Amino acid sequence: MFDINSLAVINVDARHLPTEVASWNYYNVIFLDTCTRKCWVGQKSDFQDFPVLHLPEEKSQYLVGQEAYEFLLRLKSGLISPKLGETNIDGQFIRDHQAFGQRCPGKYEEMSKFMETLKADARYIRSNYIEQLQKGTMENAAKLLANFKRGDKVLIVGKTGRNNASVSQVTLDVAFAVSHASQISYTCPDALALDVIEARFKEEDVAKRFSSATKLNKVSLADIRPLIENGCHVFIDQPMGESSWNDSFLMGSWKAAQKNGFSMVHLRGSPSLMGGSTKAWKGAELSNYFGPEDVRDRKIKADHDNQVLIAQANYDVSVLAAARLNRSTAHAFKIIKEHPAEAAGQQKLDFC
């Protein structure tokens, strides 16, 4: 019978895997093989002949009991993945657990209940915390400020690099952030630059990022007012103050035709003002308008909110691990109920 209190995990950085460890016979334990780490999961008695690790602490870990369960839960939840919250690790857990079942079917049945327990806890952490994380990028901050919803229409006033050699990454990233719009119209004050943007949007690596239901629409700057009148969010990736005529035209078009429920977001301030807004844009008194300062502030808020969520997730990981080992269901529910993370969602867990 698998005893969770005797749980043991050995975690080694994949880049510093000693030969004697790589050749160790792991028949009786689960071997998790990822691109960044090699992990062996079993009971303490399974590792009596494991090679001694002469590696610094940050390159290898031997964890037992609650620490071992916390590590596995953080790993499966995506809390310690190179890309926070990534889900590839789920498939790796399933693959390596099944491989264990093929070589050690008797012990596989004993471990299966433990793996199901781990899966349930990871689902809780993901649904209440990981899935609530916000992308800490300027384009996502702009999307949140605009209150963009799937199926909305969007107009992007794009930008190209020097000599029209490339499309601004901000222009592309904004387009990707709203990739589920029903229509993405794009424009640029310069006709040649607009052609460059059009060509880039049609290239396979960009085109495949959009929903199949999204219509891409090239439009000249002079023809944007009907789009605004019909209702669309406007995202601007053009430096403020570079052309007073363009600035006035964009402000005037929004003021004359802006429709309730839609927003204009300017992502790029004046280079001479360290990315800040010009007096003209500050004093335009536009409705539902957000400037580059608002975008930066929203990004900072998202970063802070993410840090709070991660801290709460790690706290609940420790609570769940202690509950699993001590089978103290009532105590665990009391702690989680009193924890501020309660606001993130309520979901009862099936403690062993």
C-alpha positions in Angstrom: 0.0 0.0 0.0 1.4 3.4 -1.0 1.8 5.6 2.1 1.7 9.3 1.3 3.5 10.1 4.5 6.5 8.2 3.1 6.4 10.1 -0.2 9.9 10.9 -1.6 10.9 12.9 -4.6 14.3 13.5 -6.2 14.5 16.4 -8.5 17.6 17.1 -10.6 18.3 19.9 -13.1 18.3 18.2 -16.5 21.4 20.1 -17.6 23.4 18.8 -14.7 22.4 15.1 -14.7 25.3 12.9 -13.5 26.0 9.8 -15.5 25.5 7.4 -12.5 22.1 9.0 -11.9 21.0 8.8 -15.5 21.8 5.1 -15.5 20.0 4.3 -12.2 17.4 1.6 -12.4 14.1 3.4 -11.7 11.8 0.3 -12.2 10.0 0.8 -8.9 9.3 4.5 -9.1 7.7 7.0 -11.4 10.2 8.8 -13.6 9.1 12.3 -14.7 11.2 13.3 -17.7 10.8 17.0 -18.7 12.9 19.3 -20.8 14.2 21.1 -17.7 14.2 18.5 -14.9 14.3 14.8 -14.1 12.2 13.7 -11.2 11.8 10.3 -9.5 8.7 9.8 -7.4 8.2 7.0 -5.0 8.6 6.1 -1.3 11.6 6.7 0.9 12.4 3.0 0.8 12.6 3.0 -3.0 15.7 5.2 -3.0 18.0 3.4 -0.7 20.5 2.6 -3.5 20.1 5.9 -5.3 23.5 7.4 -6.2 24.7 10.2 -3.9 24.2 13.6 -5.5 27.3 15.8 -5.4 25.4 18.8 -6.8 24.6 22.2 -5.3 21.2 22.5 -3.7 19.8 24.6 -6.6 20.6 21.8 -9.0 19.2 18.9 -7.1 16.7 18.2 -4.3 15.7 15.2 -2.1 12.3 15.9 -0.7 10.1 13.8 1.6 6.7 14.0 3.1 4.9 17.4 2.9 7.8 19.1 1.0 7.7 16.4 -1.6 3.9 16.7 -2.1 4.2 20.5 -2.3 6.8 20.2 -4.9 4.8 17.8 -7.1 1.6 20.0 -6.7 3.5 23.1 -7.7 5.0 21.3 -10.6 1.7 19.8 -11.9 -0.1 23.2 -11.4 2.4 25.0 -13.5 3.6 27.2 -10.6 7.3 26.3 -11.1 7.3 25.8 -14.9 9.7 27.9 -17.0 6.5 29.4 -18.4 4.2 30.1 -15.5 1.0 28.2 -15.8 1.9 26.1 -18.8 -0.2 22.9 -19.3 2.3 20.7 -21.1 3.4 19.2 -17.8 -0.1 17.5 -17.5 0.6 15.4 -20.5 4.1 14.6 -19.3 2.6 13.4 -15.9 0.1 11.1 -17.7 2.7 9.8 -20.1 5.3 8.9 -17.5 2.7 7.5 -15.1 1.5 5.2 -17.9 5.1 4.2 -18.6 5.4 3.3 -14.9 2.3 1.1 -15.2 3.8 -0.9 -18.1 7.0 -1.8 -16.3 5.5 -2.2 -12.8 1.8 -2.9 -13.0 1.4 -4.1 -9.4 2.7 -0.9 -7.9 0.9 1.1 -10.6 -2.5 0.4 -9.0 -1.2 1.6 -5.6 0.2 4.8 -7.0 -2.9 5.6 -9.1 -5.0 6.8 -6.2 -2.2 9.1 -5.1 -1.9 10.5 -8.7 -5.6 11.1 -8.8 -5.4 13.0 -5.5 -2.6 15.1 -6.9 -4.6 15.7 -10.1 -7.6 16.9 -8.1 -5.5 19.3 -6.0 -3.7 20.6 -9.1 -7.1 21.2 -10.8 -8.1 23.3 -7.7 -4.9 25.4 -7.9 -5.3 26.0 -11.6 -8.9 26.9 -11.6 -8.7 29.3 -8.7 -5.4 30.9 -9.3 -3.4 30.0 -12.5 -6.4 30.6 -14.8 -6.9 34.0 -13.2 -3.4 35.2 -14.0 -3.3 38.1 -16.4 -0.6 38.5 -19.1 1.8 41.1 -17.9 2.2 42.9 -21.3 1.3 46.3 -22.6 -1.0 44.9 -25.3 -2.9 42.9 -22.7 -3.2 46.0 -20.5 -4.6 47.9 -23.5 -7.1 45.1 -24.2 -8.3 45.1 -20.5 -8.6 48.9 -20.5 -10.8 48.7 -23.6 -12.9 46.0 -22.1 -12.5 44.1 -25.3 -14.8 41.1 -25.7 -14.7 38.2 -28.1 -16.5 39.2 -31.3 -16.0 42.9 -30.9 -14.7 44.9 -33.9 -11.2 46.5 -33.7 -9.3 49.2 -35.6 -5.5 49.2 -35.2 -3.6 52.3 -36.3 -0.3 50.5 -36.9 3.3 51.4 -37.3 6.3 50.1 -39.2 10.0 50.2 -38.5 12.7 52.4 -40.1 12.4 52.5 -43.9 9.3 50.3 -43.6 11.6 47.3 -43.2 9.3 45.6 -40.6 6.1 45.9 -38.7 6.2 47.2 -35.2 6.0 44.4 -32.7 3.5 46.4 -30.7 1.2 46.5 -33.7 1.5 42.7 -34.1 1.1 42.0 -30.4 -2.1 44.1 -30.2 -3.5 42.3 -33.1 -2.7 38.9 -31.5 -4.3 40.1 -28.2 -7.6 40.7 -29.9 -7.3 37.8 -32.3 -10.9 36.7 -31.5 -12.4 40.0 -32.8 -15.1 39.6 -35.5 -13.2 42.1 -37.6 -9.7 43.6 -37.3 -9.3 46.6 -39.5 -5.8 48.1 -39.7 -4.5 51.4 -41.1 -1.5 53.6 -41.1 -0.9 57.3 -42.0 1.7 56.2 -44.6 0.4 54.3 -47.6 3.6 52.4 -48.2 3.8 51.4 -44.5 0.2 50.2 -44.7 1.1 47.9 -47.6 3.9 46.5 -45.5 1.5 45.8 -42.6 -1.0 44.2 -45.0 1.8 41.9 -46.4 2.9 40.9 -42.9 -0.7 40.1 -41.7 -1.0 37.8 -44.7 2.1 35.8 -43.9 1.4 32.3 -42.5 3.1 32.7 -39.1 0.9 35.8 -38.4 -2.3 34.8 -40.2 -2.6 31.5 -38.2 -2.7 33.4 -35.0 -6.2 34.8 -35.8 -9.5 33.1 -35.3 -10.9 31.5 -38.5 -14.0 33.7 -37.9 -11.9 37.0 -37.8 -12.1 39.2 -40.9 -8.9 41.2 -41.6 -9.7 44.5 -43.3 -7.2 47.0 -44.7 -8.4 50.6 -44.7 -6.9 54.0 -45.4 -6.7 56.4 -42.6 -9.1 58.8 -44.3 -11.8 56.1 -44.3 -11.8 55.2 -40.6 -14.8 57.3 -39.4 -17.5 54.9 -40.7 -15.8 52.1 -38.7 -15.8 54.2 -35.5 -19.5 55.2 -36.1 -20.5 51.5 -36.5 -18.7 50.6 -33.2 -15.2 49.4 -32.8 -12.3 49.7 -30.3 -9.3 51.8 -31.6 -5.7 50.9 -30.6 -3.1 53.4 -31.7 0.6 52.5 -32.2 1.8 55.8 -33.6 4.1 58.2 -31.7 2.3 61.3 -30.3 3.5 64.6 -31.7 5.1 63.1 -34.8 2.4 64.6 -37.0 0.0 67.2 -35.5 -2.3 66.6 -38.5 -2.6 62.9 -37.8 -3.1 63.5 -34.1 -5.9 66.0 -34.8 -7.5 63.7 -37.3 -7.6 60.7 -34.9 -8.8 62.8 -32.0 -11.5 64.5 -34.2 -12.7 61.2 -35.7 -13.1 59.7 -32.3 -14.8 62.7 -30.8 -17.2 63.0 -33.7 -18.1 59.3 -34.2 -17.3 57.4 -31.0 -20.0 55.0 -30.0 -20.8 54.0 -26.4 -19.4 50.7 -25.3 -16.1 51.1 -27.2 -12.8 52.6 -26.3 -9.7 54.3 -27.8 -6.4 53.2 -26.4 -3.2 55.0 -27.3 -0.1 52.8 -26.6 2.7 55.1 -27.8 3.4 58.5 -26.3 5.9 61.1 -27.4 9.6 60.0 -27.7 10.6 63.5 -26.6 8.5 63.1 -23.4 9.9 59.7 -22.5 6.7 58.0 -23.8 4.4 60.4 -22.1 1.3 62.1 -23.6 1.5 65.4 -25.4 -0.5 68.4 -24.2 -2.8 68.0 -27.3 -3.8 64.5 -26.3 -4.1 65.3 -22.6 -6.4 68.2 -23.3 -8.5 66.6 -26.0 -11.2 65.6 -23.5 -12.1 62.4 -25.3 -14.7 60.0 -23.9 -13.7 56.4 -23.2 -10.1 57.2 -24.0 -6.9 55.8 -22.4 -3.4 57.1 -22.9 0.0 55.4 -22.6 0.2 56.3 -18.9 -3.1 54.4 -18.3 -1.7 51.4 -20.2 1.5 51.4 -18.1 -0.5 51.7 -14.9 -2.8 48.9 -15.9 0.2 46.7 -16.6 1.6 47.5 -13.2 -1.7 46.6 -11.6 -1.8 43.3 -13.5 1.7 42.4 -12.3 0.8 43.2 -8.7 -2.5 41.2 -9.0 -0.5 38.2 -10.4 2.0 38.3 -7.5 -0.9 38.3 -5.0 -2.5 35.3 -6.8 0.8 33.4 -6.9 1.4 34.0 -3.2 -2.1 32.8 -2.4 -1.7 29.7 -4.6 1.6 28.8 -2.9 -0.1 29.2 0.5 -2.9 26.9 -0.4 -0.5 24.4 -1.8 1.1 24.2 1.7 -2.4 23.9 3.3 -3.4 21.1 0.9 -0.1 19.2 1.3 -0.4 19.3 5.1 -4.1 18.1 4.9 -3.2 15.2 2.6 -0.5 14.0 4.9 -2.4 14.5 8.1 -5.9 13.7 6.8 -7.0 16.8 8.7 -9.9 17.7 6.5 -11.7 20.0 8.9 -8.6 21.9 9.8 -7.7 22.4 6.1 -11.1 23.7 5.2 -10.9 26.1 8.1 -7.6 27.5 7.0 -8.7 27.9 3.3 -12.0 29.5 4.4 -10.2 32.1 6.5 -7.6 32.7 3.8 -8.1 35.8 1.5 -7.9 33.5 -1.5 -11.5 32.5 -0.7 -12.7 35.3 -2.9 -11.0 33.7 -5.9 -13.5 30.9 -5.9 -15.0 28.2 -3.7 -14.5 24.6 -4.5 -14.6 21.7 -2.0 -11.8 19.2 -2.3 -12.0 15.5 -1.9 -9.4 15.0 0.8 -8.0 11.5 1.2 
